Amino acid sequence: MSKPVVALVGRPNVGKSTLFNRLAGERLAVVDEKPGTTRDRLVAEAEWRGIAFDIVDTGGIDPHGQGSGEPLSLDSAEYVPQIRAQAEAAASEADAVLFLVDGETGPTPADQEVAEILRRRRAPDGSRGAPVLLVVSKCDTAARRAQAVEFYSLGMGDPLPISALHGTGTGDMLDRLIEALGEQTSAEQTEDGSVRIAIVGRPNVGKSSLLNRLLGEERVLVSPIPGTTRDAVDTHLTYHGTAITLIDTAGIRRRGRIEPGVEKYSVLRAVRALERADVALLLIDATEGVTAQDTHVAGMALDKYKSVVVIVNKWDLIEKDERTLPDFAERIRHQLNFLDYVPVLFISAKTGQRVHQVLPTALRVQEERLRRIPTGELNRLVQEALAGHAAPSKGGRFLKVLYASQVRTDPPTFLFHVNDPELVHFTYERYLENRLRKAYGFLGTPLRLSFRKRARASGRER
């Protein structure tokens, strides 16, 4: 079952990143007094009362208008469309929304704008959208907490005064959040044994075109069924006897005009899709190459230990010679060096070029994800690796790997019993991972390596 998604929404400089860091338990977001410091959405897992959920920091609202370089006032109409886009995306895609306002400045017209969107937004099936909690940040004093009553004027229910910086009031806020998540009805996907393949990537890279081409090529559509993404549809098909669920994460579509910047916030959908997927098809636009947003989505896939196939789309638009493809592939692997084990396909969803390779490659990657190594073979490999590269040491003590076993698949997870986990340097962990990949492949699939101290030492250690 996928984790709920909670979005932080609000105008610039109300404390979203500070609260994000508080909930995530570490400083993952850049915090600065200057509005607009958070240029990218960040995602992290949080937990309260035993309930895990993904928290999404919705940064990226530019407080500068039209490249003028002059800061806009907090109530400037020029960036209200961006706030509106952010709020609409969060209300449509998240399971719950924390609507942050600034207890220091009091209610502003921009807050009213966001409140209006969140209050009236409904899900596509006509039901209410995500529950919204009104969180008044920067309430560092008793006087500020008392003044939080001013935000009743937004019509968003009881204001919850907090200080994200000091942690004051965050426990009560999280209690309310868990209650709201529990009350929220969920359209969780029933496990059906199919291979779940998510199509992810930036807006306008050709996700819908690839989906349509795959369905048109195979002509074996079984049925469209509602997915956990509020206005997305999963597609079931059968490929050479294998049941597949394609999870489409195409850009957010709404009736009428789409406000500028609305596609920017579609990462909420990517979070949901990756949570449910076995394999992610990460689409990249060949005409633009790898962008920061591509690496961000790729990083989310890695963080969630999802298998990946990189798909370079629009290859038909590139002028080529005999070096174009290998040079492009090398550049991609350099820019996505943390995914150096994934296959890269160059396709054109428009013309159909190499699209026939997409599903076979994804299914091969899924097979690698389920690969299990016999314990005897694994330990022989580990001993050969230790003999081929001296184990690290610290203070005259050397790392000793006493026993190794694969404790699970999906993703492949290996447990190493050692004399002292503190002696395992990350470079040696990477060395062991590379030896596993050299021997067994694990194409496109992340590996988990865990090191545990043996229960009782025997013999002297040097």
Secondary structure, DSSP 8 states (H G I E B T S, - for coil): ----EEEEE-STTSSHHHHHHHHHTS--S---SSTT---S-EEEEEEETTEEEEEEE------B-TT---B--TT-TTSHHHHHHHHHHHHHH-SEEEEEEETTT---HHHHHHHHHHHH-B-TTSSB-S-EEEEEE---SHHHHHHGGGGGGG-SSS-EE-BTTTTBTHHHHHHHHHHHHHHS--------S-EEEEEEESTTSSHHHHHHHHHHHH--EEEEEE-SSTT-EEEEEEETTEEEEEEE------SS---TTGGGGTHHHHHHHHHH-SEEEEEEETTT-S-HHHHHHHHHHHHTT-EEEEEEE-GGGS---TTHHHHHHHHHHHHTGGGTTS-EEE--TTT-TTGGGHHHHHHHHHHHHT----HHHHHHHHHHHHHHS---EETTEE--EEEEEEEETTTTEEEEEES-GGG--HHHHHHHHHHHHHHH--TT---EEEEEE-SS--S---
